[in-house]
Every structure is written in structure tokens, then in C-alpha cells.
Amino acid sequence: MLFTEKMISLRNANVNDIALVVGFDRRLNEEEHVNQDREAKINKAVLDHHCSIILASNIPVGFVIFDYGFFDQGWIELLVIEEAYRGKGIGVHTLDLICEKSLTKKVFTSTNRSNLIMQKALSKAGFTFAGELI
Ligand SMILES: CC(C)(COP(=O)(O)OP(=O)(O)OC[C@H]1O[C@@H](n2cnc3c(N)ncnc32)[C@H](O)[C@@H]1OP(=O)(O)O)[C@@H](O)C(=O)NCCC(=O)NCCS
């Protein structure tokens, strides 16, 4: 099933959502989650009101961390969709929603060269390549 933009919404995460977000992140990559102390980063993002839960037909399917930490420009720190919900258009619609709510005209993010799906989602949402860190 593909999701249309109307079926996707963002809700500000609060302290009661921390376990949900930690679960999404842990299932994405247990090793990175532990080694990079991402639970603490998630806690901070939630408390700073930088984390949103992604809802597809009102079901929580992932989260996005967004702030203005890139030279005061909109910055997507992390976007994670639960595996069972990937490839259904949710990533692209989430990027569209983030760009709509951003207070800056430009929104930046970064992804690994190997992450072709994220690059495809970004390109479909109108992002263009700005540079590479090597
Ligand atoms: C990257 C991610 C956010 C993209 O969200 P998504 O909901 O899966 O992506 P979409 O369904 O919106 O698809 C975007 C494009 O990628 C393509 N795509 C999605 N999954 C794919 C797969 N498994 N194989 C090939 N192409 C795929 C889609 O087909 C779509 O292009 P199309 O419409 O032209 O076919 C999601 O896959 C994810 O959470 N991945 C793990 C975490 C991650 O890598 N986050 C990004 C780094 S911050």
C-alpha cells in the first residue's frame, strides 16, 4: 500500500514518546545506537522539541529530528522509517512536510554516499546536491 501525502502527518514528540523513538532507532542499527549513545541524543532532541513522530494513517511509523543547527538553516539530523513501512512514499512525504514547516527557505541534510534510497527520496522531494565530505 502506498501512502498519499494526506495520510502522513507529524506530531511533536514528548517525553512519553522517548521509548517509542529509542525502539525505532535501536531496530535501525543496534550497534550504532549503543556505540554512539543515541539514546542520550534522542532524549535531548525530544526535550529540545526537535523530534517529531511520523504518523501514517495515525500509526507511528518513524521519527524525524529537525532543527536549525546548520548555520541557522533548517537541518534534518535524522529520518527513520520503520522497516515494514519503507518504500511506500512515507519518506518523501515526510521531507515535504518538513520543508513546509521549516522557517528557513533552504533545508539541509546529509546522508552516506551508499544510501541510495535516502538520496532518491531527497531528490523526489526537490533536494539538490550541495557538496560532499570526504
Ligand atoms: C531512507 C528512508 C527515510 C526513505 O523513506 P522511505 O519511506 O523508505 O522512502 P519512499 O518510499 O518515500 O521512497 C523514496 C524513493 O526510494 C525508492 N525506494 C524505497 N525503498 C526502496 C528499496 N528498498 N529499494 C529500491 N528503491 C527503494 C522508492 O521507490 C522511491 O522512489 P520511487 O518513488 O521513484 O520509486 C527510509 O527508507 C529509512 O528510514 N531508511 C533507514 C534509515 C535511513 O537510512 N535514514 C536516512 C539517513 S538520515
The ligand as a MOL file (V3000), in Angstrom:
LIG
                    3D

  0  0  0     0  0            999 V3000
M  V30 BEGIN CTAB
M  V30 COUNTS 48 50 0 0 0
M  V30 BEGIN ATOM
M  V30 1 C 15.6720 6.4910 3.7440 0
M  V30 2 C 14.2030 6.4660 4.1870 0
M  V30 3 C 13.9320 7.5820 5.1870 0
M  V30 4 C 13.3470 6.7230 2.9280 0
M  V30 5 O 11.9970 6.6440 3.2890 0
M  V30 6 P 11.0080 5.6500 2.5220 0
M  V30 7 O 9.6530 5.8900 3.0580 0
M  V30 8 O 11.5370 4.2660 2.5870 0
M  V30 9 O 11.1410 6.1940 1.0270 0
M  V30 10 P 9.9990 6.4010 -0.0510 0
M  V30 11 O 9.0500 5.2480 -0.0070 0
M  V30 12 O 9.4340 7.7570 0.1090 0
M  V30 13 O 10.8310 6.1920 -1.3910 0
M  V30 14 C 11.7440 7.0910 -1.9230 0
M  V30 15 C 12.2880 6.5010 -3.2020 0
M  V30 16 O 13.1990 5.4540 -2.9050 0
M  V30 17 C 12.7610 4.2350 -3.5330 0
M  V30 18 N 12.8940 3.0920 -2.6440 0
M  V30 19 C 12.3710 2.9630 -1.4240 0
M  V30 20 N 12.7200 1.7780 -0.8960 0
M  V30 21 C 13.4550 1.1480 -1.8290 0
M  V30 22 C 14.1220 -0.1170 -1.8850 0
M  V30 23 N 14.0660 -0.9760 -0.8640 0
M  V30 24 N 14.8240 -0.4220 -2.9980 0
M  V30 25 C 14.8950 0.4470 -4.0180 0
M  V30 26 N 14.2910 1.6590 -4.0320 0
M  V30 27 C 13.5910 1.9980 -2.9450 0
M  V30 28 C 11.2930 4.4190 -3.7680 0
M  V30 29 O 10.9090 3.5690 -4.7840 0
M  V30 30 C 11.1750 5.8900 -4.0510 0
M  V30 31 O 11.4170 6.1890 -5.3920 0
M  V30 32 P 10.2730 5.9600 -6.4830 0
M  V30 33 O 9.0040 6.5360 -5.9220 0
M  V30 34 O 10.8050 6.6770 -7.6760 0
M  V30 35 O 10.1480 4.5040 -6.6850 0
M  V30 36 C 13.8060 5.0830 4.8180 0
M  V30 37 O 14.0000 4.0830 3.8640 0
M  V30 38 C 14.5860 4.7680 6.0960 0
M  V30 39 O 14.1600 5.0970 7.1860 0
M  V30 40 N 15.7480 4.1030 5.9470 0
M  V30 41 C 16.5860 3.7400 7.1010 0
M  V30 42 C 17.1530 4.9710 7.8170 0
M  V30 43 C 17.8980 5.8900 6.8920 0
M  V30 44 O 18.6830 5.4890 6.0650 0
M  V30 45 N 17.6150 7.2230 7.0640 0
M  V30 46 C 18.2240 8.2500 6.2410 0
M  V30 47 C 19.5030 8.7700 6.8120 0
M  V30 48 S 19.2020 10.0750 7.9620 0
M  V30 END ATOM
M  V30 BEGIN BOND
M  V30 1 1 1 2
M  V30 2 1 2 3
M  V30 3 1 2 4
M  V30 4 1 2 36
M  V30 5 1 4 5
M  V30 6 1 5 6
M  V30 7 2 6 7
M  V30 8 1 6 8
M  V30 9 1 6 9
M  V30 10 1 9 10
M  V30 11 2 10 11
M  V30 12 1 10 12
M  V30 13 1 10 13
M  V30 14 1 13 14
M  V30 15 1 14 15
M  V30 16 1 15 16
M  V30 17 1 15 30
M  V30 18 1 16 17
M  V30 19 1 17 18
M  V30 20 1 17 28
M  V30 21 1 18 19
M  V30 22 1 18 27
M  V30 23 2 19 20
M  V30 24 1 20 21
M  V30 25 1 21 22
M  V30 26 2 21 27
M  V30 27 1 22 23
M  V30 28 2 22 24
M  V30 29 1 24 25
M  V30 30 2 25 26
M  V30 31 1 26 27
M  V30 32 1 28 29
M  V30 33 1 28 30
M  V30 34 1 30 31
M  V30 35 1 31 32
M  V30 36 2 32 33
M  V30 37 1 32 34
M  V30 38 1 32 35
M  V30 39 1 36 37
M  V30 40 1 36 38
M  V30 41 2 38 39
M  V30 42 1 38 40
M  V30 43 1 40 41
M  V30 44 1 41 42
M  V30 45 1 42 43
M  V30 46 2 43 44
M  V30 47 1 43 45
M  V30 48 1 45 46
M  V30 49 1 46 47
M  V30 50 1 47 48
M  V30 END BOND
M  V30 END CTAB
M  END
